[in-house]
Amino acid sequence: MPATDASESPDREPSGDALPASRTGPAPGQPLRSPAFRWFLAGQSISMAGSAMAPVALAFGVLEATGSAGWLSAVTTAALVPMLATLLLGGGIADRYRRDTVLRLTSLGASLTQAGVALVLLTHQHPAYLLPLSGLNGIFQGLTRPALRGIVANLTAGRGIQRASSLLASVRNAAQILGPTAAGLLTASVGGGWAIAADAVSFLLAAACFARVSLPDLLPRTEGGPTMLGELREGWSYFSSQSWIWSVTLAFAVFNALNRGVWQILGPVIANGTIGAEGWGLVLSARGVGALTAGVVMVKVTVRRPMGPALASMSLGALPLILLGVGANTLWLAAAAFVAGVVAEFFTVVWETVNNTHIPERLLSRVGAHDEFWSFVPVPVGQLSTPFLAAAFGTATVAVPGGGVAAVAMLLPLVVVSLRRIEINRSGD
């Protein structure tokens, strides 16, 4: 990570608690040559294929059962709040214990909770039963996400980090192309419960794949070593001292609250009365096509100083919110979603690569947890308030200005000079 003077060498240090698997591999710049990375990629591919169907299936399943945007907002928030509450603890756990073990256990837990959600939808139970299940699922997400943020640095190194991030992004986006469309068709034909059931099975299969990822054991902790609370304080201290990290986090706090509130809550409601579940699934798939395109390109292309272009282009990610507010048809929404997918994936790969190459490996999960926590804290406010604001002022009045504010938020971090000067590590080819 750059010091206060961006021209100084990055503050990149090895872990003091474990020997990253990637450092012992024969070709750190070629992640697919590593069996551990291949099993991790397989597990993530399966899990993401199921998870890509879940949002559409859950949204229209809840709307079918209740006809209420308020219930949809409550169910999605019931998962988000526990996830946020668990994220920082998850960061400490993922830096303190083996990340492959964490992923196996959380995948098993997520499989059980999604099976419960599927059962509620398939048997037409009251949607109130979805609230505790969504809460448990959110807890497992909060424990999983920091481990995913840190494990890539355990499996590869150097230029292989961007290649690994791009490969994972490509697989994720391929799933997001097929998943929403499949979920829309399943929901329209037999109901969303079956798509959620497939997601439950995918978590179970992912856990089996993660069982084949074997990271080195952590070195024994010495007596009088730092406690979990001390390590959590260290993570916060590092995060809060780096303006290039927290400035981006704050920008995404604004963007995520507006995007999740308008796109995730108002989007299905508007689509339910206009383009339907099938049309909404196609729009989400178009976003996946754009993201997949960017992910494939980023496997080979490296921008020397990428943060400026990444943030500037992210302002285009607010375009779908504006078009949704003005009542655009499926074609225009799909085109805007495609562009949003391209810029979002470009930023994601850049951000993951910069984090993995400029943050000390032993701190990756804790710093990543703070990044995600603070960027998602305002999301429940956006999700809960959006239906009421739309009912009071109209969808266009909420969506169009919201899109404009989200676009501006993405440009504000560019005032941080050290952020614009960050370079991607080209070593490890």
C-alpha positions in Angstrom: 0.0 0.0 0.0 1.4 3.4 -0.8 2.6 5.5 2.1 1.6 9.1 2.6 3.9 10.0 -0.3 2.6 8.0 -3.2 6.1 7.9 -4.8 7.4 5.7 -1.9 7.5 1.9 -2.2 4.3 0.0 -1.3 3.9 -1.2 2.3 3.6 -4.8 1.4 4.7 -7.3 4.0 4.3 -11.1 4.4 2.1 -12.6 7.0 3.7 -13.4 10.3 1.2 -16.2 11.0 1.1 -18.4 7.9 3.0 -19.2 4.8 0.8 -18.3 1.9 0.4 -21.2 -0.4 1.0 -19.1 -3.5 4.5 -18.3 -2.3 5.5 -21.9 -2.5 4.0 -22.6 -5.9 6.1 -23.0 -9.1 4.3 -20.3 -11.1 2.6 -17.6 -9.0 1.8 -15.6 -12.2 -0.3 -18.6 -13.6 -3.0 -19.3 -11.0 -4.6 -22.1 -13.1 -1.5 -24.2 -12.6 -2.3 -24.4 -8.9 -4.6 -27.3 -7.9 -5.7 -25.3 -4.8 -6.7 -22.4 -6.9 -8.5 -24.7 -9.4 -10.6 -26.2 -6.6 -11.3 -22.8 -5.2 -12.4 -21.5 -8.6 -14.6 -24.6 -9.1 -16.3 -24.0 -5.7 -16.8 -20.4 -6.4 -18.2 -21.1 -9.8 -20.8 -23.5 -8.5 -21.8 -21.3 -5.6 -22.1 -18.2 -7.8 -24.2 -20.1 -10.4 -26.8 -20.8 -7.7 -26.5 -17.4 -6.1 -27.1 -15.6 -9.4 -30.6 -17.0 -9.5 -31.5 -16.2 -5.9 -32.2 -12.4 -6.1 -34.7 -12.7 -8.9 -36.3 -15.8 -7.4 -36.6 -14.3 -4.0 -37.9 -11.0 -5.2 -40.7 -12.3 -7.3 -41.4 -15.1 -4.9 -42.1 -12.6 -2.1 -44.1 -10.3 -4.4 -46.1 -13.3 -5.6 -46.9 -14.2 -2.0 -47.5 -10.7 -0.6 -47.8 -8.2 -3.5 -46.0 -5.8 -1.3 -42.7 -3.9 -1.9 -42.6 -3.4 1.9 -42.3 -7.2 2.5 -39.6 -7.5 -0.1 -37.7 -4.6 1.5 -38.1 -6.3 4.9 -36.8 -9.7 3.7 -33.8 -8.2 1.9 -33.0 -6.0 4.9 -33.3 -9.0 7.3 -30.3 -10.5 5.5 -28.3 -7.3 5.1 -28.3 -6.1 8.7 -26.9 -9.4 10.2 -24.4 -9.5 7.4 -23.2 -6.0 8.3 -23.2 -6.8 12.0 -21.0 -9.9 11.4 -18.6 -8.5 8.8 -16.0 -7.0 11.1 -15.9 -10.1 13.2 -15.6 -12.1 10.0 -12.6 -10.1 9.0 -10.9 -10.9 12.3 -11.7 -14.6 12.0 -10.5 -14.8 8.4 -7.1 -13.2 9.3 -6.8 -15.3 12.5 -7.8 -18.8 11.2 -7.3 -20.7 7.9 -9.5 -19.1 5.3 -10.2 -22.4 3.5 -11.7 -23.8 6.7 -13.9 -20.7 7.2 -15.3 -21.0 3.6 -16.2 -24.7 4.1 -18.1 -24.1 7.3 -19.9 -21.0 6.0 -20.9 -22.7 2.8 -22.5 -25.5 4.7 -24.4 -23.0 6.9 -25.6 -21.1 3.8 -26.8 -24.3 2.2 -29.0 -25.1 5.2 -30.6 -21.6 5.4 -31.3 -21.4 1.7 -32.9 -24.8 1.9 -35.2 -23.4 4.5 -36.1 -20.4 2.4 -36.9 -22.7 -0.5 -39.1 -24.8 1.7 -41.1 -21.7 2.8 -41.6 -20.6 -0.7 -42.5 -24.0 -2.1 -45.0 -24.7 0.6 -46.5 -21.2 0.5 -45.9 -20.4 4.2 -46.3 -16.9 5.6 -43.4 -14.7 4.5 -42.6 -13.9 8.1 -40.8 -17.2 8.2 -38.3 -15.8 5.7 -37.1 -13.2 8.1 -35.1 -15.4 10.6 -33.8 -17.5 7.7 -32.7 -14.5 5.8 -31.0 -13.3 9.0 -29.0 -16.5 9.4 -28.1 -16.4 5.8 -26.8 -12.8 6.3 -24.6 -14.0 9.2 -23.0 -16.6 7.0 -22.4 -14.0 4.3 -20.8 -11.7 6.8 -18.3 -14.5 7.8 -17.7 -15.5 4.2 -17.0 -12.2 2.4 -13.8 -11.3 4.3 -12.4 -14.8 3.8 -13.0 -14.4 0.0 -11.3 -11.0 0.1 -8.1 -12.5 1.5 -7.8 -16.0 0.1 -6.7 -15.0 -3.4 -3.4 -13.6 -1.9 -2.9 -17.1 -0.4 -3.3 -18.9 -3.7 -1.3 -16.7 -6.1 1.1 -13.7 -6.2 2.3 -10.9 -8.5 0.6 -10.6 -11.8 -1.3 -13.8 -10.9 -3.4 -11.8 -8.5 -5.1 -9.7 -11.3 -5.4 -12.8 -13.4 -7.0 -14.8 -10.6 -9.4 -11.9 -9.8 -10.3 -11.6 -13.5 -10.9 -15.4 -13.8 -13.2 -15.3 -10.8 -14.9 -12.2 -12.2 -15.4 -13.9 -15.5 -17.0 -17.0 -14.0 -19.2 -14.9 -11.7 -20.4 -12.8 -14.6 -21.1 -15.8 -16.7 -23.3 -17.1 -13.9 -25.0 -13.7 -13.7 -25.8 -13.9 -17.4 -27.5 -17.2 -17.2 -28.7 -17.2 -13.6 -31.2 -14.3 -13.7 -32.8 -15.5 -17.0 -33.1 -19.0 -15.7 -34.5 -17.7 -12.4 -37.0 -15.6 -14.3 -38.2 -18.5 -16.4 -38.4 -20.8 -13.4 -40.3 -18.2 -11.4 -42.7 -17.6 -14.2 -43.3 -21.4 -14.7 -43.0 -23.2 -11.4 -42.3 -20.5 -8.8 -39.1 -19.1 -7.3 -38.7 -21.8 -4.6 -37.0 -24.2 -7.0 -34.4 -21.6 -8.0 -33.6 -21.0 -4.3 -33.4 -24.8 -3.8 -30.8 -24.9 -6.5 -28.9 -22.2 -4.7 -28.9 -24.4 -1.5 -27.5 -27.3 -3.5 -24.8 -25.1 -5.0 -23.5 -24.1 -1.5 -23.3 -27.7 -0.5 -21.2 -28.6 -3.6 -19.0 -25.5 -3.1 -18.2 -26.7 0.4 -17.1 -30.1 -1.1 -14.8 -28.2 -3.5 -13.4 -26.0 -0.7 -12.5 -29.1 1.2 -9.9 -29.8 -1.5 -8.3 -26.4 -1.0 -5.6 -27.0 1.7 -3.8 -23.9 2.9 -0.7 -24.2 5.1 -1.4 -24.4 8.8 -1.0 -21.2 10.8 2.0 -21.0 13.1 1.2 -21.5 16.8 0.4 -18.3 18.5 2.7 -17.3 21.3 1.6 -16.7 24.8 0.8 -13.1 25.4 0.1 -12.6 21.7 -2.6 -10.2 20.4 -6.2 -11.0 21.2 -9.0 -11.0 18.7 -10.0 -7.6 20.0 -6.5 -6.3 19.6 -6.3 -7.6 16.0 -9.6 -6.0 15.2 -8.3 -2.7 16.5 -5.2 -3.1 14.4 -7.4 -3.6 11.3 -9.3 -0.4 12.0 -6.2 1.6 12.7 -4.7 0.5 9.3 -8.0 1.2 7.4 -8.6 4.6 9.0 -5.0 5.8 8.3 -5.2 5.1 4.6 -7.1 7.9 2.8 -7.0 6.0 -0.5 -9.0 3.2 1.0 -11.6 5.1 3.1 -12.3 7.7 0.5 -13.4 5.0 -1.9 -15.4 3.3 0.8 -17.3 6.5 1.6 -18.1 7.0 -2.0 -19.6 3.5 -2.3 -21.6 4.1 0.9 -23.5 6.7 -1.0 -23.6 4.8 -4.3 -24.7 1.5 -2.7 -27.5 3.0 -0.6 -29.0 4.7 -3.7 -28.3 1.8 -6.1 -29.7 -0.9 -3.8 -32.7 1.1 -2.8 -33.8 2.1 -6.3 -32.5 -0.9 -8.4 -33.1 -3.8 -6.0 -36.4 -2.6 -4.4 -38.1 -0.3 -7.0 -36.7 -2.3 -10.0 -38.7 -5.5 -9.4 -41.8 -3.6 -8.4 -41.7 -1.5 -11.6 -40.9 -4.5 -13.7 -43.7 -6.6 -12.1 -46.2 -4.2 -13.7 -44.4 -3.6 -17.0 -41.8 -5.9 -18.4 -42.4 -8.8 -16.0 -40.1 -11.3 -14.4 -38.8 -12.5 -17.8 -37.9 -9.0 -18.9 -36.3 -8.1 -15.6 -34.2 -11.3 -15.8 -33.1 -10.3 -19.3 -32.1 -6.8 -18.0 -30.0 -8.3 -15.2 -28.5 -10.8 -17.6 -27.4 -7.9 -19.9 -25.5 -6.5 -16.9 -23.8 -9.8 -16.6 -22.8 -9.8 -20.2 -21.2 -6.4 -19.8 -19.4 -7.5 -16.6 -18.2 -10.7 -18.3 -16.8 -8.7 -21.2 -14.8 -6.5 -18.9 -13.6 -9.5 -16.8 -12.3 -11.3 -19.9 -10.5 -8.2 -21.1 -8.9 -7.6 -17.7 -7.3 -11.1 -17.7 -4.8 -9.7 -20.3 -5.0 -5.9 -19.9 -3.3 -4.0 -17.1 -3.7 -0.2 -16.6 -0.6 1.2 -15.0 -2.4 3.7 -12.8 -6.0 2.3 -12.8 -7.9 4.0 -10.0 -8.6 7.2 -11.8 -10.2 5.5 -14.9 -11.9 3.0 -12.7 -13.7 5.6 -10.5 -14.5 7.9 -13.4 -16.1 5.1 -15.4 -18.1 4.0 -12.3 -20.1 7.1 -12.6 -21.8 5.5 -15.6 -23.0 2.8 -13.3 -25.8 5.2 -12.1 -27.3 5.4 -15.6 -29.7 2.4 -15.2 -31.2 4.2 -12.1 -32.1 7.2 -14.2 -33.5 5.2 -17.0 -35.6 3.1 -14.6 -37.0 6.3 -13.2 -38.1 7.7 -16.6 -39.8 4.5 -17.5 -37.4 3.2 -20.2 -38.3 0.0 -22.0 -36.5 -3.3 -21.8 -34.1 -2.5 -24.7 -32.8 0.8 -23.1 -32.7 -0.7 -19.6 -30.7 -3.7 -21.0 -28.3 -1.4 -22.8 -27.7 0.7 -19.7 -27.3 -2.4 -17.6 -24.7 -3.7 -20.0 -22.6 -0.5 -19.6 -23.1 -0.6 -15.8 -21.8 -4.2 -15.9 -18.7 -3.2 -17.8 -17.7 -0.3 -15.6 -18.5 -2.2 -12.3 -16.4 -5.2 -13.2 -13.6 -3.0 -14.4 -13.6 -1.3 -11.0 -14.0 -4.6 -9.1 -11.0 -6.2 -10.7 -8.9 -3.1 -10.3 -9.9 -2.7 -6.6 -9.3 -6.3 -5.7 -5.9 -6.3 -7.4 -4.8 -3.0 -5.8 -6.0 -4.3 -2.4 -4.2 -7.6 -2.7 -0.9 -6.0 -3.8 -0.8 -3.0 -1.6 -2.3 -4.2 1.7 -0.2 -6.5 4.0 -1.5 -10.1 3.6 -2.0 -10.6 7.3 -4.5 -7.6 7.3 -6.3 -8.3 4.1 -9.5 -9.7 5.5 -9.8 -7.2 8.4 -9.2 -4.2 6.1 -11.6 -5.7 3.5 -14.2 -6.2 6.1 -14.0 -2.5 7.1 -14.3 -1.6 3.4 -17.4 -3.6 2.9 -18.9 -2.8 6.3 -18.8 1.0 5.9 -19.7 0.9 2.2 -22.9 -1.1 3.0 -24.0 0.4 6.4 -26.3 2.9 4.7 -27.9 0.3 2.4 -30.6 -0.8 4.9 -31.7 2.9 5.1 -31.9 3.1 1.3 -33.8 -0.2 1.1 -36.3 0.6 3.8 -36.9 4.2 2.9 -37.2 3.8 -0.9 -40.7 2.3 -1.0 -42.1 5.0 1.3 -40.3 7.8 -0.7 -41.6 6.4 -3.9 -45.2 6.2 -2.6 -45.0 9.8 -1.4 -43.2 11.4 -4.3 -43.3 9.0 -7.2 -40.7 6.6 -8.6 -39.2 9.1 -11.0 -38.6 11.7 -8.3 -36.7 9.1 -6.3 -34.8 7.3 -9.1 -33.6 10.1 -11.3 -32.0 12.4 -8.7 -30.8 9.3 -6.9 -28.9 8.3 -10.0 -27.4 11.7 -10.4 -26.1 11.8 -6.8 -24.7 8.3 -7.1 -22.7 9.4 -10.2 -21.2 12.4 -8.5 -20.2 10.3 -5.5 -18.0 8.1 -7.7 -16.0 11.1 -8.8 -15.3 12.7 -5.4 -12.4 10.3 -4.3 -10.4 11.5 -7.3 -9.4 14.5 -5.3 -7.1 12.2 -3.2 -3.7 12.5 -5.0 -2.3 9.3 -3.6 -5.3 7.3 -4.9 -4.7 8.5 -8.5 -1.0 7.6 -8.3 -1.4 4.0 -7.2 0.2 1.5 -9.6 -0.6 -2.1 -10.1 2.3 -4.5 -9.3 3.6 -6.0 -12.6 5.9 -8.5 -11.0 5.2 -12.2 -11.1 4.8 -12.7 -14.9 
